Amino acid sequence: MIAVKVVFIHAEQNMRHFCLSRALGDVYKRQEVRTGEIKVSVGSDSILQESGLVRIASLLAVLETKAVKLSDSIDVADGVLAIGKDTLCDHNWHRGGYGKITVEQGFGVASNIANYKIVKKVFENEQAFSEALAKYGYQVKDTSLVYNPLGYGILTTPLQNLTFFNYIAKSKTAIKEALEYSVSNGLAKPAQSDKVKVAGATGTIQLPNGEYAVEFCGYFPADNPKYSVIVTINKTELPASGGLMAGDVFRQIVDIMNER
């Protein structure tokens, strides 16, 4: 079973409507980038759930301390990291992991280990990290320096995630470079369009009920953002890929919006 949520933010007065027939449950919102005013709303995106997209806020919180740069090297070894009673695995652990990579590369391949290590390097405890996330509107329910950076223990909505991305789109923060890299060289490649340059990131997380939330959120044109879009897909079974599934839907939307 698959449910798709699609939310749009836009800066254009000339609006178009879109429909994804594959969706069992849709959310469709379009909002002006500069003012944040919602122009069109269909359905409801008020259901709170954990989201793998919180990892973007984790990286931004780290970068804004200036203690870590995207070019810094980080060792994720064989893709398996034991942390006390917990164990983090990267998606390619069974293939031997990524070894030594840059922070930007770790973000592009959605490395759980890279995410944890940079957060651990900068924030001394869960409380300090929770306060950093709160600046972006994310409230931590169950604190964990291991799992919060990945999105666990934090309830959010697609619209909240999209509003956060819209903030990034209008900013000059260094994370924008990582979002472009994620689409051009990372797991978000399926979101890449040959019609316009895209920036964004994937999010994949297993929910408490056993379902998977696979997401892609991004904006375009990357150099002068006019639209931001989020696609959230909830599914009950594997495979679960934010790039291959939600990213591909995002690309189709981008292509339709850029038809001439």
N, C-alpha and C positions, 0 to 999 in steps of 0.2 A: 504494500500500500504506500502510495506517495502523495504527499501534500506539498504544494508549492505556494510560497508567498512571494509576491513581487511588489516592490515599493519603488517609486520614482521620485526624484527631486529634479526640478528643472528651472531654467531661467528664461524660458521662451514663452511668449504670449500665444504663439501659434501651436496649439496642443494637438496631439494625436492620441488615440486610444489603442490599447494593445490587449490581446487576450491569449492566454496559454491554455489550450484545450486539454492538455495533459494533467492539469491541476485538479485535485479533488477539493482543495480549499485555497482560495486566492486572497491575497491582500494587494491592493493596487492603490498607491498614493503618489501624487506628484506635487512637488513643493518648490517654490521659487528659491534658488540658491542664496541669493543675496539677503532676502527678507525672512526666509523660513516659512512663508505663508503657504499653507496647503491649498492647492488649486483643485485637485480632484481626489476623491476618496471613495473606494469601493471595498466592501468587506470590513474585516476587523483584524488588526494586528496587535491586539491588547493582551494576548496570551503571553505570560512570562515564562521563559525557559532559559537554560544555560546556552551559551553560544561560544563557538570556537573563535569567533571574530574578536573576542576580548583580547586575544594575543596581540592585536595591533595596538591596543591601548597600552599593553605591557611594554612593547618596544618603544612607543612614544615616551612613556614615563621614564624609561631608562635613558633614552637619547637626550631628553631635556635636562638631565642632571649633568650632561657633558662628560661624564665619567667613562662612557663607552661611545665608540664611533662605529659606523657601519663597516669600516675597513678593518676593524680589529679582528684578530684571529681567535678562533675558539675551537676546542677539540671535543667533538661529540663521539669520538672513538668508534666503537662497533655498533652504536645505536641503542645500547642498553646501559642504563645508569641506575645503580642501587643507591637509594637515599634513605638510610635507616630501614624502616619496615616497608617503605615504598619503592617502587621500581618504575622508571620512566622508559618508554621505548619510542624510537622514531619509526616511521612507517616502513622504512627499508631495513630494519634491524636484521631480518633474515637474509639480507644480501650483504651484510657486513658493515652497515652504517656508512657515514660520510667522512669520518676521520676529521682532519683539520680543515676548517672552512672559515670564511669570514662571517661576521654577524649578519651582513646583508644576504649572503648565500643561505645561511641558516634560516633566515626569515623566509626567503624565497621557496625553500623546500619544506617549510612548516615544521622545522625540527623542534620537538618538544624539549629535547635536552638543551639545545642552544638557548631556547627561550628561558628555561629555568636558570641556566648558568649566568646569563647576563643580569637577570633580576636578582639572583642571589649575590652577585658581585656588588650591586649598587645599594640594595635595601637590606638593612641589618635584621629586620624582622617582619612578621606578617602585618603588624599594625602600620608600619611605615609605608609598606607597599599598598595597603588598603587605602590609606590617605591619599596616595598618589593617584590611584584609580578614581577616587571620589571626585577629583578635580575634573574628570571627564564625564561625570554623571553616573559612574558605575559603583553601586553599593555592594560590598562584599557581605554575604550572609554567613558563610562558613569559612573562616580564615585558614589559609594554608599557603605557605610560600612555594610549595611544590606544585599545587594544582590550580590555585587562583590565576597564575599567569597564562594558563591554558584555557580559562573560561569556566572552570568548575567552581561551584559555590557562589556564583554571581548570576542573578536572574535579570534578564533584559528582554527587550522586544525588538523586532526588526526595525521599527521606526527609530528607536533609541540608537541602535547601531548605525543606521543611515544618517541620523543627525550628527553623530560623531564623525563619520566620514566626510560629511559636508563641511564640518569645521576644518578638517585636514585639507580638503580641496581648496579652501579659501586662505589657508595659511602658507607660510614659507618654511615650514619645518623640514628637517632632513629626512623624515620618514617618507616623504613623497618620492624620494629617489628609490627607496626600498619597494614601494608600491609599484613603481614602474618596472623595476627589476623582476618582481614577482610575476608579472604578466609576460615580460619578454623572455625571461630565462628560468622561471620557477614553475611550481606546480599550477600556477594560474594561467599557463599558456593557452588552455582551451578558451579563455575569455578574450584572447587577442583577436582584433578585427583588422581586416585589410583596408577598411574604410576610414578609420580614425584611430589615433593613439589612445590607448586605455591604460589606466592605473588602477590597481586594486589588490585584493587579497582573498584567499580562501579561508574557510573555517569549517572544521569537522569535529564533532563531539558526540559522545554517546550519552544519551539522557538517562535519568534515573529509571524510567519505565522500560529501558532496553532499546528504545528507538534511537535512530541516528539523525542528527541535524547537520545537513551539509549546506554550506552557504558560500556565496560570493558577493562581495560588496566592492563597488568601484565607481569611478567617475571618468568623464571624457568631455571634450578632448583633454588629454593629460596636461598639456601645456597651458590651456586656458579653459578650465572646467565650466561647462554649461549644465551638465546633467550628472546626477548621482543616482545609482540604481542598486538595490539589494535584492538578491534572490535567495530565499530560504526553502529548502526541501527537507521535509521530515519523512523518513522511511523506516520500515520495520526490519529490513534485512540488509546484509552486506551484498554487493560492494557499496561503500559509502565514500564518495570523493567530491569535495567541494569544487575542485577544478573541473573534473570531467563532467559533472552533473550540473551544478549551479552555474559554473563558469560558462558552460556551453549555452545555457539558457540566456545568460547575460549577453553573450556574443550575438545571439540571434536578435535580441532586443536592440542592441547597438546597430546592427546591420539594417534592421527595419527603419530605425530612426534616422539613418544616414542614407536612405534610398534617395536617388535623384531622378 
